[in-house]
Every structure is written in structure tokens, then in C-alpha cells.
Amino acid sequence: MGQQMTFRRQLSLAVALGVLCLALLSSLTSAWQGNQQIFDTLKQQGLRVTSSMAAQSSLALLAGAPENAANAVQATLSFPDVLRVELCNADGGVLMARGTAGVEVTGLPMPRPLPHEAFLERETDDTWQFVAPVWTKAEASPFEVVAPKETFLGYVRVVHSKATLQRMATHVFFANLLISFFFATVFLLVIRWLAVRLTQPLKDLSGVMARAERGETDVRADVEGPQDIAAMAQAFNRMISALQDRSEELQRHQEHLEDVVRERTGELREAKDRAEVANQAKSTFLARMSHELRTPLNAIMGYAQLLKIGDVLTERQNVGLNTIYSSGEHLLLLINDILDLSSIEAGKFKLFAAPVSSVDFFNGIADIIRIKSEEKGVPFQLQVSADVPDTLKVDEKRLRQVLLNLLSNAVKFTAQGQVRLSVTAMGSSPRRGHRLRFEVQDSGVGLAPEDQDRIFEPFEQAGDSASRSAGTGLGLAITRQLVRMMGGEIKLESQLGKGSLFWFDLWVASTDTVAEAPEQPDESFAKVTGYSGPRRQILVVDDVAANRAMLSDLLGPLGFDIRQACDGLDALVQVRNAEPHLILMDVVMPEMDGLTAIEHLRRDQGPTHLPVIALSANASLVDREKALAAGADAFLPKPLEHDALLTQIGLCLGLIWVREEGGADHRSA
């Protein structure tokens, strides 16, 4: 409220309230003092009247004749405000009473010792009750040896009204109030005049400031009024002049800055465009590199699997084939690491959680690592606490990748001692699930403090040259990124020569059921020689002749009638001429790619469903989803795995595989 009032109004209001309060207080004080003086005067008057009445009543009390005091009583009642007069003897009996009827008189016991002067016996809101004792006068006589004593004859009681007191008090109060408010009004008028004289320069200065606030620059305040306000006006004028100078200078800098900003913006835009082009080129290069590397690997690893099936190879040939296949697998692992890191950096990497049995999951990892550790003679230990839930909802593939990366490094850098994987439940939350701690500990060479942060960077490795030679240095970088995507942070504790401890915490939801995994064959397809039933025709569609030849050499001996097409258009023509039982369709081809060809097949197909298995050297999850969305029945990444290919063919065609030398038949349908 006060912030919405002007300074002049606030000053006037404050002074007015102060003056009015002061006038009222002054009136009350003066009235109280006047009342006290009137009170004392009227009280003393009442005491004198009572004493006078007592002096004239001694004869009447001595003789017991009230008529002797009649004139004195009548004279006393003639005084203003005297309401009643009583003449009482020594024992309290009323000898005579005169006055206004109905006046209440209350007699009180006489005080001891008996007084000689009049006193106030009782006081009410409306009356005073005075009492004066009456004594005999002792006059000395030359004939008496002992002076006579005064004798108490009785007393006089006079009831005196307070009407005059109340009337005079009211008169005094209103007179004082009127005088006080008169002078207060005069004072307020003077203050008002002074306020106007003092605040007008402030009002003028405020108006000039408001104009400056609205954007006017050529404004100046009049230097007038009291010295302080004149100093404020001068300071304001100097401030406006300085602001004008700075505004002009700022305008000049702003014009120059706009030119600089436009220049820098253009440079940043060009840099951004170059970065986007470079990033796109990197993504395109990695995708193309993946495809180009996987394509020859498909033929290399495919023929290596074909040759391993045969029984006519020497031991040296088997060693060579195993070397070729393991080298191909290692190269494929390096390609996958580079693509994973690129996807994570581009923000295109996604996690897909699904229910998984914790017992099967951790035992599966232990089986893989135990084989590697036993080759080096290093014991491996798995510790899973009893309070870990039986069923966890996680991205099984990526969590396995994290743990295998850490455990593989632990085995690689441990020559003696042991490697341990422990999983411990650290608590639970109704909203977040179970908090699990994963620890991978080894007793290997350990890490120096300066290497402990560096090993998590891409393409960085620690250790001696022998251990660094195998790998690209991407495993721990990808591991840390995957753990962060899962909501944790990988930590490291290590001492050089004493081993290392990698650990991280994850919040993992638990479920009651585990998704059923697809049924896998109990035996390898290494001894499969054919299938039961009529001969089936398979159309192999691939733009690379070596890949078509490899699939023909793999499937032809099993009894399939193999036909080949070099692109999607060729495949559509051959399907129209003679519809095969199954198509193995490469995705990336010239003329017409595999996805477009599958879409044409699905639009043109009749009542009979033609199974199509999509094959691609682009092995990301996005490529798989695109192939299945186009209408493919299954998707297999290149390089092709022999068992995975025969499994999908058996499922699509409902085959019963025939194995040599009494091997158990296996129905894939």
C-alpha cells in the first residue's frame, strides 16, 4: 500500500497521524491534570463545610436538642452539591438528619484513636461522605489545678455530590481537546506547505527519471530546491551525460560486433557443416567398411567350415583351417568393436532388456571363461550370492559382452593365481528393483596409477608389448560405455604386480518368468549328410560370385537343388519362371537390393508363402529390423555360421536332417 503512494502523500500522512496522536495525548494529559486539581479543590471544600457544621453543632449535641443546630444544618444544605447532613451522638445514634430523600448513607465505625479534624469517610462514583467529630472545648480556669479534658460529643456526617466535579471535568477535557486540535490543524497546514515546497523538486526529478526510463536520452533535471535535492539533480544530469557517451560508444562497438558475429557465425556454420559431413562420411565409411570386410570374410569362413566338415584332411591341414577360421573370428570381433563404439558415440545404440535365468546366464559365462583360463593353467572361480534373484530383466547380450570383456582381459594378463567373478545383491527398492554388484578380480600384473584412467579411452592399451598386440584397445572403452548406458559406472582398483579389481553396480529388475529361448539342436550339423523327403530347390541371390559359389558348395552336397541370381531383378524373374522352395537373399546388391526384392515378392505372392532368409554383411539390429519389416522370415549376418544357416533352413522348410553312421535324426520343424 505504502509503495503505491507518493512521497509527499506518505510524508503528509505520517505527520498528520503524529500530530493528531500528539494532540489527543496532550488533551488527555491536560484534562487529567485539571481533573485532579478540581477533585482536590472540591474535596477540600467538602472538608471545610463539614468542619464548619461540626463547630456549630457542639451545643445541640451537648444539650441533646437538635433544634439548636437547625439553622446550621439549613445553611450547610444551601451549599452547592451538599445532598444530606446528619447529626449523630457519641454512640452513633442519629440525632437529626436533613437533605435529599433517597440518598444512600452508610455509617462506618469511627477510627481509633478518634480524630479531631474532618476526614473522608467513604467515596462512591457519585458522592463523597465526609465526617467531622465534635468535641467539647477545654478552657483553662485559675480555680482548677488540673486542666479539663476534651470530651467527644458526637459527629457530623455530610454527603457531598460529585456532579460539579464531573461537569467541570467534561468541560475541561473538551476545552483542551478543542484547543489541541486547533493548534494541530494550524501545524498541519504549515507542514503541508513545507511538504509541497520540499517534495516538488523531487517530483520534478522523478518525472525526468521516468522519461529517461522510457528511452529518452536528451533529458536534464532542473537544479533547484534544497541543497540535497539540487545535488541529486546534478548527479542525475552527469549520469545521463555519461550514459549518452557510453551508449554512443556501445553502438559503435555493437555495429562492429555484429560484423564480427556474422563472420564468426559463418565460420562456425562452415565448421559445423564440415563436421556433419565428416561424421556422415565416418558413418558411411564404417558401414561400407563393415560390409566390404564381412563380404570376403563370408567366403573365407564359409569355405573354412566346409573344409573342416570333410574327413580327408591331414593334421597339418586341420591346424591351418583352424588358424584361418580363428583369425577370421578375431577379425570379425574387431569389426564388431569398431561398429559398436561408433554406434554408441552417434547415440544410435539401444539396450533391449528381457527376462533371463540368472543361473543359466552366469554358468554360461563361467563355461566360456573356464576354457580360456584352463588353457593358461589359471583357476577360475564363480561366486553368486544366494540372494541374487533367479530371474533378471537385462540386455543379456550386452551384459554378457561386458563381463566377457573384463574376464577375458583378466585371464590374458594373469599368469598365475586365479580369476574370480562375483555377483552380490546390495539391496532392493520397490521402484528400481535389485542392486547387484559385479566384481571381476585377478592376481595378474596389475596397472600403474598413470594407466588406470587411460585404459578406458578408445584405442588405448596397457601392459607389455606382447599383451598389447592382440586387440584394438576398444574392449574397455565399449565396456565403460555399456555400463553407463545400463545406469552404472565401472570402477577400478589395481596395484602394479598385485592384480586388479574391476567392479560396477547395476539396478536390475526381477521377473517371475523367463522368456523361452528358441529350441536349439542337440548336436552339431557337422555330421549331417542330407535330409528326408523330396528334393528341395533353393535360390541363392548375391551379387558376389564367391558367396554364391560357397553356398552352392555347402548346400549342394546335402541334396538341395541350387539356383543362383546376381541381383533382385534376376531373382524376381527366376521366381516367376520356376518358384523355388526357399530363397537366400543378400540385402545389399546393385540394380535392385534384397529388401526391395522381398517387398515385391510379398506383394506378388500367391496363396503359398515363399520362405525368404535375408543375408547381410551389415549386421546391426537396425538392419535386422528392416529385413524383417520388409517380409523376411529370418535374418543372418555375414559371415554365415554353418550351424545357424542349416538351423534356419530346417525351420523354414520343416526338414528332418539325416546324419551319417547312425547319428540321431533331428527334425528342425
N, C-alpha and C positions, 0 to 999 in steps of 0.2 A: 504493500500500500504506500509506504514512505518513498519507495523508489519511483512511483508514478507521479509524485508531487514535485513542484518546482522548489528550488532552494528558498526563494522568497516566501512561498507559502509555508514551507516547513519551519522557517525561522519565525514567521508571524504566529503560527500555531503554537510553537514551543513557548514563545514569550508570553502569548495570551494565556495559555494554561498556567504558566508560572505566576503571572501577575494575579490571575483570578484566585489561584490557591493561596497566594500570599495575602490577598485582601480578605478572603474568608478566614484565614488563620488569625489575621490581625483583628478582625471583628470579634471573633470568638474570644480572643485573649482580652481585648478591652472590655467586652461585655462581662467576662468572668471577674475581672478586677473591679468593675463598677458594682457588680452584684455583691461582691464581698464587702465593699465599703458601705453600701446601703444596708446590707444584712447587719453589720456591726452597729451602724447608727440606730437602726430600728430596735435592735436588741438592747442597746444601752438606754434608749428612750423607755422601753418597757420596764427595765430595772428601776429607772428613776421614778416612773409613775407608781410602781409597786412600793418603793421605799417611801414615797410621799404619803401613799394611802396608809402604810403601816404607822407612820409618825402621827397621823390624825386618828388612829383607832385605839390608842392606849387607854383613854378614859372609858370608852364603850366596853372594852374587854375587862377593865379593872372593876367597873360597876356592874358588868353583865347587862348593860342597857344598850341594845343595838341602835336605838333611835338617836343616841348621841353621835353615831357615825353616819347617819343617813345623808347628811349634806356632803360629807367627804366621798361616800360611795357614789352619789349622784354626779359629783364633779369628776370623779375618775372615769365614770362611764361616758362622760361627754368627750373624752379624748378620742381621736380617730383610731379605729381598729380595735378598741377595747370592747370585748364581747361580754365579759362576765366578771363580777367581783364577788368574792366570798370572804366572810369574816369568821374565823374559827378560833375556839378557845384552846387552852393548852392541851386538853385531852383529845383534840381532833374533832370535836363536835362543831357543827356549823351554827354559828350564832345568827348570821344574816347572809343572804345570797341575793344578788340582783344581776340582771343582764338579759341577754338574748336567750329565749327559750330554745331548747334542743341542743345547746352547746354541750358537748361531752366534756366532763371534768373528771379526771382520775386523780384521786389523792394518793400520795405515796408516803411512806414512813419518813419522818423527819430525820435528817442525818445527825449523827452524833460525832463530836460534840455539837451542840446547837449553834448555828452561825448567828452573827449579829447583823449581817448585810443581806440584801435581797439576792436571790440566785434563781437560775433557770431550773425549774423542777422537771419539766417534760416538754418535748418538742415533737410535733407531728408535721405532716406535709402542709397542713393549712394553718396551724396555730402554734403559739408559744404559751407555756403555762409557767408564770413567774410566782415565786413565793418570797414573802418578806416577814421575818419573825418580829414580834412586838415584845419589847422588854420595858420594865419599869425603869425610870431614871433614878439613879442613886445620887442624892445630893448630900454633900458633907455638912455636918452640924457641929458647932462648937460645944454642944452639950453632950455629944456622944463620943465615947472613947474609941469605939470600933466603927469604921465606915460601913454604912449599909451596903448590901449586895444587890445586884440587879436580879429581877425576878422575871421569868418567862411567862408572859400573859397569854400568848396565842400567836396566831399568824394571819397574814392576809394573802389570799391567792387571787391573781389577776390573769385572765385568759385573754391573750392578745392575738388578733388575726394577722395572717401573712398576706393579705390581699394587696396592701400597698407595696410590699416587697415584690410580689410577682408582677404587679403592674409596672413598677419602675424598672424591674429587670428587663421586661419585654421592651419597654421604651428605649432603654439604654442599648440593648442588642441591635434593634432596628436602626437606631440613630448611628451607631458605629458602623453597621453594615452599609448603610447608605453613604456615609462619608468615605468609607474604604473603597467602595465600588466607583464612587465619583472620581477619586484620585486615580484609581486603576484605569478608568476609561481615558482620562487625560494622558496617563502614561502610555497606554496602548496606542493612542493616536500619534504621540511623539515617536514611539518605536516604529510604527508603520511608516511614518515619513522617513525615518532613518533607514529602514529596511529597503524602501524603494530607492533611496539615494545610493545605498551601498550595493544593492543587487542589480541595478540596471546595467552597470558596466559588465557584470558577469553574464547577464542575459544577452547583451550585445556580443560578447566574446563567444558565448555558446552558439549563437546564430552563425557567426563567422566559421566556427569549427564544423557545424553541420553542413555548411556549403562546401567546405573542404572535403568532408567525408563523402559528399555526393559526387566528388570528382572535379570540382572547380579548383583550378590551380592559381589563378590570378586573384586571390583574395587576401586582404590585410585587415587587421583589427585596429580600431581607434584606440590610441594610447591616452586613456583618460580615467577618472575615478581615483580611488585611494591608491596609495603608493604600491601596495602589494599587487592589486589588480592591474595597474599600469605595467608593472614588471612582468606579469603573466602575458599581457598582450604583446609586449616587446619580444618575449621569448617565443611566443607563437609565430610572430612575423618572421623571426630569424629561422625558426624551424621550417616554415613554408618555403622560404627562400632556399634553404639547404635541400629540401625535398625536390624543389624545381630543378636545381642544379643536378642532383643525383638522378632524377627522372630523365633528364635530357641525356646524361651520360649513360644511363641504363638503356635508353632507347637506341643509342649508338651501338652499345655492346650487343643488344638484342638483335639488331639488324645484322651485325657481323656474325653473331652466334647462329642465327638462322641459316646463314650461308654455310657455316661450319657443320651444323647439324645435317643439313641437306647433303653435304659432301660425305659426312661420316655415315649417314643412313644409306646412301648409295653404296658405299664401300661394304657396310655390313650386309646389305641385301645381296650384293655380289658374292660376299664370303658365304652367306647362308645358302645361296643357290649352289655355289661350288661344293659346299659341304653336303647338301642334299644330293647333288649329282654324284659326289664321291661315295656317299653312303649307299645310294642306289646302285652305283657301279660295284661297290663291295658286295652288296647282297646278291646282285646278278652274277658277279664273278663266283661267289661261293656256291650259289645254286648250280651254276654251269660247271664249276669245278667238281662239285659232288656228282653231278650227272656224268661228266666225262670220265671221272675216275672210277665210278661204280660200273660203268658200261664195260670197260675191259676187264675189271675185276670179276664181273659176272661170268665171262667166258673162262678166265683163269681158274677161279674157284669151282666153277661148274665142271670143267674137264678134270680138275684135280679130284673132285668127288667121284666122277665116272671112273677114272683110272684106279682109285682106291677100292672100287667095288670088285674089280677083277682079282682073280687068284693066281695069275701067272707072273706077278711081279716079283723081282728079287728083293732081298732085304735092303740093298742099297737104293733100289728104285722106290721102295716104300718110304725110306728115310727122306729121299728127295721130295716125294709127293707131300709128305707131312710138313716138310720145310716150306714148300710152296704154299700149302693151304694155311699154315700158321702165319706166314708172312702176309698173306692176303688178309687174314683176320686182323692182324695188327694194323695194317694199312687202313682197313675199314674202320677200326676203332679210332684211329687218328682223325679220319674224315668226320666221324660222328662227333668227336670232341669239338672240332672247329665249328661245325654247324650248330651244335648246342650252345656254345659260347656266343656265336653270332646272333642266334635267336634270343638269348637272354638279354644281350645288350640292346637289341632292337625292340624289346618289350613284347615280343610275339610268343614267348614261351609260356605255356599254361600247364597247371597241375590238374590231374584228374584223380580224385580220391574215390576209392571203392573199398568195400569190406574185404579183409584178408585175415586168414588164420595166423595169429602171431607165432604159434608153434611151428607150422609148416614154413613160414616166411624165414624165421631166424635159423631153423635147421637147414633150409636150402642154402642160405648164405654160408653157414658153417661148413657144409659139404664142399662147396666150391673152394673156399679158402683152405680147408684142411688138406686138399690135394696139393695146392701150391706150397703150403708150409711143410708138408711131409717130404716134398722133393728136396727142400733145403735142410731137413732134419730139425726143424723148429716146431715145438709143440704148439698147438692152437687150443685155446680154451674159450668156451661159450658159457656165459653166466646170464641167465634171465630170471629175475626175481619172481617169486610166486604171485605177487600182487599185480603183475602186468596182465591186463585184460586178455582173454582168449581171442577176441576178435577186435581188430583195429580198422579204422577207416582212414586209409592213407593212399597216396600215389605209390603203389607197390614198386613200379619200375624205377621211379626216381629215388625213392628211399633206398632201394637195393643198390642203385648206382652210387649213391653217396657212401654207403657202408663198404661196398666192394672197393671203391677208390681208396678209402682210408686203410682198409685191411690189406689191400694189395701193396700199398706203399710200406705198411708196417712189415710185411713179410719180406719185401725187397731190401729194406735197409736193416734187417735183423739177421745176424749170422749165428748167434747163439742166444739162449734164454728162451723166451716164449712170446707169443702174441695173444692178446685177450680182447674179446668183445663182451661187454657187459651192458645189460639193459635194466634200468631200475626205475620203479614208479616213485615219483617225488611228491605225489598228492593229486587231488582231483578237484574239479569245480563243476557245479551243475550246468554252467553255461559253456565252459570251454572244454570239458572232458577231462582226460588224464594227462598229467605232465610226466613225460618219460625222459630220462637222461640216458643218452647213448655215449659210451666210452670205448675208445679203441686205444689200447696201450701196448707198447712193445718195449723190449730191452735192447734195442738196436743202437745205432751210432749216435742218435740224438742230433740236436740242432744248436748251432751257436746263436746267441741272442740277436746278432745282426741279420740272421737268416729267417727268424721266426715270423716276421711280417712279410718278407719278400716272397716266400714260397707260395703265398696266396694270390700273387699277381700273375696275370696271363704270361705264358712263355718263360716263366722263371722256375729254376730248379735249384736244389741244394744238394750237398753231398759231394762225393768224389766224382771224377770224370767217368768212371765205369758205371756207376749207378745213374748218372745223369744221361747217359747215352740213349737209354731206352725210354722214349716218350717225348712229348712236345712241351711239357710243363703246363698243360691245361687242366689236369685232373683236379688239383686242389682249388684252382680258380673256379671251375664249374661246381665243385662240391660246396664251396662257400656260398655261391650264388643260389644254388638249390636249397641249401639250409635256410638262407634268408627268405626265399620265397615260401618256404614251409612255416615261417614265423619264428625261427630260431637264429642263433648266432654261434658259429663254430669257434671254440677256444682251444688254445694250445699251451701245454706246459712241457718244457723239454730242457734237458741238460746234456751238454756235449759228452758223449761217451757213456751216458746212463739211460738212454731211451727217451721216448716221447709219449705224451698222453693227449689225444685229441678227444674233445667232448662237446656236446651240444644238447640243449633241452628243446623238446617239441611238445606242444599241446595236441593230443591225438584223441579224436572221438572214438567211442567204442560202440559196437552194434551187437545185436543178438544173433544175426545170421551172416554167413559168408557167401558171397556170390559164387555159384558153381562154375568152376573152370571147365572149358571145353574138354571133352574126353580125348585123351591122347593115346596113341597106340602103345601097347606094352613093349613092343620090340622095335628095333631099328629096321629101316627099309633096306638095309644093306643086302639081305638075302632074298629080296623079292625078285621073282623071275617072270611074273606076269599077273594076270587077273582072270577070274572066271567069267564066262558069259561071252556074248558075241563081240566081235572086233569093234572097237570104238575109234571114231575119227576125231582128231584134234587139229585145229587150225592155229598155227603159231604165227603171230603178227609182230614183226620187229623190223626196224629199218637197218639194223646191223646184221650182216650175213653171219658173222661168227656166233652171235647169240642164237639165231635160228638154227644153225648147224649144231650147236651144243645141245639145244632142247631136242632136236631130232635124234641125235646120238643117244641121249638119255632115255627118251620115251619110246623110240622105235624098237629097241630090243625087248621091251616089255609087252609088245603086241599091239601097240597103237598105230593107226594109220595116220601119218603126219603129213599135213599140207602146210605150205608156207605162203605168207603175204608180206610185202615190203612196206605197206602203209595202210591207213584206214580205208582209203578208197578201194584199194586192191582187196581188202578183207570183205568189204560190203559186196563187191562183185562176186567173190567166191562163195559167200554165204547164199546169195541168190541162186547161183548155179547148182550148188550141192551143199545143203545145210549140214555143218559138222555137229558132232555131239558136244563139243567144248571148244572155247576159244581162249588162248593165252594171248592177251592183248597188251602190248607195250603202250605206255601212256604218251611219251614224247616221241613224235615222228613228224617228218615233213609231209607236205600235201594235206593230209588230214590226220590230226592226232588221235590218240586212242580214246579220250573222253568223248570227243565229238562222234567217233565211230560207234561207241557204245550207245550214246543217245539216239543215233539213227536206228540202231538195231532194236532198241526198246520201242521206238515209235512204230517200226515196220513189222515187228514180230507178230506171228500168228498166235493161235491158242497154245502152242508148245513153247515153253520157256527155254531159251538157249543159255546155258551157263557161261559166264564170262569171268575169268580171273585176270585182274589188272596187274601188270608188272611195271615197276618204275624204279629208275635209279634215283629219283627224288623221293626220299624215304621219310619225309616228315609226316606228322599227324595231319597237317592240313591237306597234304597230297592224298593221304588215305581217305579222308572225309570227302574230298572232291570226287575220288573214284567211286566210292560207294554211293554218293549222291547222284552220280551220272547213271547208275544202274548196274555197276559191277557186283558180282556175288561175293567176291573176296579180293583182297589186295595183298601182294607180296612184294617186299622191297628187293632190289638187286644190291649185291649179288644174291642169287637164289640159293637157298639151302635145299639140298636133295630131299630130306625127310619132310620139310614143310611143304614143298611143292607136291610130292606124292600124297601127302595128307589132304590137301585141298582138292586135288583131282579126285581122290577117292570119295570125299564128301560130296562133291558136286555131281559125280556120276553114279554114286552108290555102288562102288566096286568091292569085290571080295578079292583081296590080294593072295597070290599063290607064292609060297616060299619053297626053296629047294631043300631036298633031303629031309623031308618030313617036318619042316618048320610049320608051326601053327598058322593056319589061315587067319587073316584079320579082315573083318568087314569094316570099311570106312564109313558106310552109310549109317 
